Amino acid sequence: MDRFAAVQQALRSAPPHALAGIVIAELREQYGADFVEIRMVDYGMQSLQLVEGHAAKTEPVSVYDSPQGRAFGSQDPFVTEQPGGGIVAHLPITIRGDRLGTLSVGLPSAEDPNGLLPVLRQLSEALGHEILVAERDTDLFVLARRASRLTLAAEMQWQLLPGRSCAREEFEVGAHLEPAYAVFGDSFDWEASERYLTLTVTNGMGEGIAAALLTNLATNALRNARRAGLDLAGQATLADQAVYAQHQGSAYVSVLLLRFELATGRVEVVDAGSPKVWRMRGRGVEELSFDHQLPLGMFEDTVYAEEHFAVRPGDRLLIGSDGVHATPGPDGETYGERVLARSLPGLRLLPAGQVPAAVLRELAAYRGEVPLQDDAVVMCVDWLGPDGACPLPPC
């Protein structure tokens, strides 16, 4: 059995709680590694936390100015030299576009780094798959994502999310929310089938646990309707009925639903609340306007209608909740009024998975000393075309 196969087999047979330790032991035995680290990106997308059982015991490194951060940001291996000789290869751990963290492997000078990098990259991808499976049975990797304690509402919201980015031949999508460790009402969801990409951005009214429970109810009602095969308007209607049945109009959920037909770029929309959409085509940016329908659960027997538009290969869509576009700056002008549209061309070279966090950093700089008044969720969608032939920047 070759070295790669031996490590793969060890990964597959490892007990979930022991996965990190077995990876380290196997890399040392099979490749002579003298240094191995596994790090997970924290919920705030600010730091990479060492996996060792509890984040409070670790020294994090920055996503922005560390060797591990270079690999995480570029999604390519980044090699540094060890003081005593040899190199450290830092590799991204990414599964289908979802950026989980990094794997760092120190190798003695006798090893050929150029020959080993492709193999180590395959191993980091295999490790990512095993981490996702292990998380069903152990908190080891979930704990490593925490730079600080989550509120209970935030715990509920993060467990609800599908991931933070996703990539396929036809599209790339990324999303992020703030305040990462204390969010309560905002959320997002996506699902990709053979025919459709379905996206939702959701904002349950209220604060704390009440808002988190409301958003959980709406999100699972939308998933239930989608999995029952209902069209987009039917999904909104069923979720509306579920929220109304529980709260009798005393609580409601703002939601934007989008469904992309992957073969054509035709998009169906139900706008039932406050999230807004901007489209960047070339260097031009425009806000897309839809009929504002009632939020879910506000009244009994609300009827929803779909609207339509189309995306072209190379288009980028940015979706922001009211905690983004309605946030005022020091002079009182809201971020979504002009500043957001002006900032998007400057983010053109960033992949979709990095755009949401970049927008939220710019939002923080824009509001200055003004505290964030509401949850903020940003989603970015890059439409590459049915055959993925037009990656951004536009072809």
C-alpha positions in Angstrom: 0.0 0.0 0.0 1.4 3.4 -0.9 1.7 6.3 1.5 -1.3 8.2 0.2 -3.6 5.2 0.4 -2.3 4.4 3.9 -3.2 7.8 5.2 -6.6 7.7 3.4 -7.5 4.4 5.0 -6.4 5.7 8.4 -8.7 8.7 8.0 -11.7 6.6 7.1 -11.3 4.2 10.0 -10.5 6.9 12.6 -12.9 7.4 15.5 -14.4 10.9 15.0 -13.0 12.3 18.3 -9.5 11.0 17.4 -9.4 12.1 13.7 -7.0 15.1 14.2 -4.6 13.0 16.2 -4.6 10.2 13.7 -3.9 12.6 10.8 -0.9 14.0 12.7 0.4 10.6 13.5 0.0 9.3 9.9 1.7 12.3 8.3 4.6 11.9 10.6 4.9 8.1 10.0 4.2 8.1 6.2 5.9 11.4 5.2 8.3 12.1 7.9 6.5 15.3 8.9 8.0 17.0 11.8 5.2 19.6 12.3 1.5 19.1 11.6 -1.4 21.5 12.4 -5.0 21.5 11.6 -6.9 24.8 12.0 -10.5 25.7 11.5 -11.7 29.2 10.5 -13.7 30.8 13.3 -17.3 31.9 13.0 -16.3 35.5 12.4 -13.9 34.6 9.6 -11.2 36.5 11.4 -8.8 33.8 12.7 -7.8 30.2 12.2 -8.1 28.2 15.4 -5.9 25.1 16.2 -7.8 21.9 16.5 -7.0 20.4 19.9 -10.2 20.0 21.8 -11.1 23.5 22.9 -10.4 26.8 21.2 -9.8 28.6 24.5 -6.5 26.8 24.9 -5.1 27.7 21.5 -3.2 30.5 19.9 -5.1 31.6 16.8 -3.5 33.0 13.7 -5.0 35.8 11.5 -6.9 35.0 8.3 -5.3 38.1 6.8 -1.6 38.2 7.7 -0.3 34.7 8.4 1.0 31.9 6.2 -2.0 29.8 7.0 -4.2 32.8 6.1 -2.4 33.1 2.7 -3.3 29.5 1.9 -6.9 29.9 3.2 -7.5 33.1 1.2 -5.9 32.1 -2.1 -7.1 28.5 -1.9 -3.6 27.5 -3.0 -0.7 25.9 -1.1 1.6 28.4 0.5 5.1 27.2 1.4 7.4 28.7 4.1 10.9 27.7 5.2 11.6 26.2 8.6 14.4 27.9 10.7 16.3 24.6 11.0 15.8 23.5 7.4 13.0 22.0 5.4 9.7 23.6 4.6 6.2 24.0 5.9 3.4 23.5 3.4 0.1 25.3 4.3 -2.9 23.9 2.5 -6.5 24.9 2.4 -9.2 22.5 3.7 -12.1 23.1 1.3 -15.1 20.9 0.4 -17.1 21.8 -2.7 -16.3 25.5 -2.3 -16.9 25.6 1.5 -13.7 26.8 3.2 -13.2 25.0 6.5 -9.6 25.8 7.5 -6.0 24.8 6.8 -3.6 21.9 7.1 0.0 22.7 7.8 2.7 20.1 7.3 6.4 20.5 8.1 8.7 18.5 5.8 12.4 17.8 6.1 14.7 19.1 3.4 15.2 15.6 2.1 11.6 15.6 0.7 10.8 17.1 -2.6 8.1 19.7 -1.8 7.1 20.2 -5.5 6.4 16.5 -5.8 4.6 16.2 -2.5 2.3 19.3 -2.8 -0.3 17.7 -5.1 -0.5 14.7 -2.8 -0.8 16.8 0.3 -3.5 18.8 -1.4 -5.5 15.6 -2.1 -5.0 14.6 1.6 -6.3 18.0 2.8 -9.4 17.5 0.7 -9.9 14.0 2.0 -9.4 15.3 5.5 -12.2 17.9 4.9 -14.6 15.2 3.9 -13.9 13.3 7.0 -14.2 16.4 9.2 -17.8 16.9 7.8 -18.7 13.3 8.6 -17.0 13.4 12.1 -19.0 16.5 13.1 -22.1 14.4 13.3 -20.6 12.6 16.3 -18.0 14.9 18.0 -17.8 18.6 19.0 -14.0 18.6 18.4 -14.1 20.6 15.2 -17.1 22.8 16.2 -15.2 23.9 19.3 -12.2 24.8 17.2 -14.3 27.3 15.3 -15.0 29.4 18.4 -12.8 32.4 19.1 -15.3 33.2 21.9 -18.5 31.8 23.4 -21.6 31.8 21.2 -24.9 33.0 22.5 -27.7 30.4 22.5 -29.5 32.2 19.7 -26.3 32.2 17.6 -25.7 28.5 18.3 -29.1 27.8 16.9 -28.5 29.9 13.8 -25.1 28.5 12.9 -26.5 25.0 13.2 -29.2 25.9 10.8 -26.9 27.1 8.0 -25.9 24.9 5.0 -22.3 26.2 5.1 -20.6 29.5 4.2 -19.9 28.9 0.5 -20.7 26.4 -2.3 -19.3 26.0 -5.8 -20.4 24.1 -8.9 -19.7 24.3 -12.6 -22.6 26.8 -13.1 -22.2 29.0 -10.0 -20.3 30.0 -6.9 -22.2 31.3 -3.8 -20.9 32.6 -0.5 -22.7 34.1 2.6 -21.8 35.4 6.0 -23.6 37.0 8.9 -22.7 39.4 11.8 -22.5 39.7 14.7 -21.1 36.2 14.3 -21.2 35.3 18.0 -24.4 36.9 18.9 -26.7 36.8 15.8 -30.3 36.1 16.5 -32.8 36.7 13.6 -30.9 36.7 10.3 -30.1 33.5 8.3 -29.6 32.1 4.8 -30.0 28.8 3.1 -29.3 27.2 -0.3 -29.9 23.9 -2.1 -28.6 22.8 -5.5 -30.3 20.0 -7.5 -29.8 18.8 -11.0 -32.1 21.5 -12.3 -32.2 24.4 -9.8 -30.2 26.5 -7.3 -32.6 27.7 -4.6 -31.5 30.5 -2.3 -33.2 32.2 0.7 -32.2 35.1 2.9 -34.3 35.3 6.0 -34.9 37.8 8.8 -37.1 36.8 11.7 -38.4 39.8 13.7 -37.5 40.3 17.3 -34.3 39.6 19.3 -32.6 36.7 21.1 -34.1 33.3 21.3 -37.5 34.4 20.1 -36.0 35.6 16.8 -33.9 32.5 16.4 -36.9 30.2 17.0 -38.9 32.2 14.5 -36.2 32.0 11.8 -35.8 28.2 12.5 -39.5 27.7 12.0 -39.6 29.6 8.7 -36.4 28.0 7.3 -37.6 24.5 8.1 -41.0 25.2 6.7 -39.4 26.5 3.5 -37.2 23.3 3.3 -40.3 21.1 3.9 -42.2 22.8 1.1 -39.2 22.7 -1.3 -38.7 19.0 -0.6 -42.4 18.4 -1.3 -41.8 19.6 -4.8 -43.7 22.9 -4.5 -42.8 25.8 -6.8 -41.3 29.0 -5.3 -44.7 30.7 -4.7 -45.9 27.5 -3.1 -42.9 27.3 -0.8 -43.6 30.9 0.4 -47.3 30.1 0.9 -46.7 27.0 3.0 -44.1 28.7 5.1 -46.4 31.7 5.6 -49.1 29.3 6.8 -46.7 27.6 9.2 -45.6 30.9 10.8 -49.2 32.3 11.0 -50.5 29.0 12.6 -47.8 29.3 15.3 -48.0 33.1 16.0 -51.4 34.3 14.7 -49.8 37.4 13.1 -48.0 38.6 16.2 -44.6 37.6 14.7 -43.5 37.5 11.1 -40.4 36.7 8.9 -39.0 38.8 6.0 -37.6 36.5 3.3 -36.2 36.7 -0.2 -36.5 33.5 -2.3 -34.6 33.0 -5.5 -34.6 30.0 -7.8 -32.1 29.7 -10.6 -32.7 27.4 -13.5 -29.2 26.1 -14.1 -29.6 25.3 -17.8 -30.8 28.8 -18.8 -30.0 31.4 -16.1 -33.7 32.2 -15.7 -34.4 33.3 -12.1 -37.7 33.1 -10.2 -38.2 35.5 -7.3 -40.5 35.9 -4.3 -39.8 39.1 -2.4 -41.5 38.9 0.9 -39.7 41.5 3.1 -36.6 43.5 3.6 -33.6 41.8 1.8 -32.4 43.6 -1.3 -30.5 42.5 -4.4 -27.8 44.3 -6.5 -26.6 43.0 -9.8 -23.1 43.7 -11.1 -22.8 43.2 -14.9 -19.4 44.2 -16.2 -18.6 47.2 -14.1 -22.1 48.5 -13.9 -24.1 48.0 -10.7 -27.9 48.2 -10.3 -30.4 47.5 -7.6 -33.0 45.0 -8.8 -36.5 46.0 -7.8 -39.4 43.6 -7.2 -42.9 43.8 -5.9 -42.7 43.9 -2.1 -45.1 41.2 -0.9 -46.1 40.6 2.7 -43.6 39.0 5.1 -44.3 35.4 6.1 -46.9 34.9 8.9 -48.3 38.5 8.9 -51.8 37.6 7.8 -53.8 34.4 7.2 -54.0 33.0 3.6 -51.6 35.3 1.9 -51.1 34.5 -1.7 -47.6 34.9 -3.2 -46.7 35.5 -6.8 -43.4 34.8 -8.6 -41.5 37.4 -10.6 -38.7 36.7 -13.1 -35.4 38.0 -14.4 -32.3 36.4 -16.1 -28.6 36.3 -15.3 -25.9 36.1 -17.9 -22.5 34.4 -17.5 -20.2 36.7 -15.6 -23.0 38.3 -13.6 -22.6 38.8 -9.8 -25.5 39.2 -7.5 -25.2 40.6 -4.0 -28.0 40.2 -1.5 -28.1 42.1 1.8 -30.5 42.1 4.7 -31.8 45.4 6.2 -29.0 45.2 8.7 -26.7 45.9 5.8 -28.5 48.3 3.4 -30.4 50.2 6.1 -27.4 50.8 8.4 -26.7 54.5 8.7 -23.3 56.1 8.5 -22.1 59.1 10.7 -23.9 61.5 8.4 -27.2 59.5 8.4 -27.0 58.2 4.9 -27.7 54.5 4.8 -25.1 52.1 3.4 -27.4 50.8 0.7 -28.3 54.2 -0.7 -25.2 54.8 -2.7 -22.1 53.4 -1.0 -22.7 49.7 -1.4 -23.2 49.9 -5.2 -20.0 52.0 -5.5 -18.0 49.5 -3.5 -18.8 46.4 -5.5 -16.5 47.0 -8.5 -13.6 47.2 -6.1 -14.4 43.6 -4.9 -14.6 42.2 -8.4 -11.4 40.1 -8.1 -12.5 38.4 -4.9 -14.2 35.0 -5.2 -17.8 34.8 -4.2 -16.9 33.0 -0.9 -14.8 36.0 0.3 -17.1 38.9 -0.9 -19.7 38.7 2.0 -17.0 39.1 4.7 -15.4 41.9 2.7 -18.7 43.8 2.4 -19.3 43.4 6.1 -15.8 44.8 6.9 -16.6 47.8 4.7 -19.9 48.2 6.4 -18.1 48.3 9.8 -15.8 51.0 8.5 -18.7 53.0 7.0 -20.7 53.1 10.2 -17.7 54.1 12.2 -18.5 54.5 15.9 -22.2 53.8 15.3 -22.9 50.3 16.7 -24.5 47.7 14.5 -28.2 48.1 15.1 -29.4 44.8 13.6 -28.2 41.5 12.4 -26.5 41.7 9.0 -26.4 39.0 6.4 -24.7 39.2 3.0 -24.9 36.6 0.2 -22.9 36.8 -3.1 -23.8 34.7 -6.2 -21.4 34.5 -9.2 -23.2 33.1 -12.2 -20.7 31.3 -14.4 -23.1 29.9 -17.0 -24.4 26.4 -17.8 -21.0 25.0 -18.7 -18.9 27.2 -16.3 -17.3 28.9 -19.3 -17.3 32.4 -17.9 -15.5 32.7 -14.5 -15.3 36.2 -13.0 -13.9 38.7 -13.9 -16.2 38.6 -16.9 -15.0 36.9 -20.1 
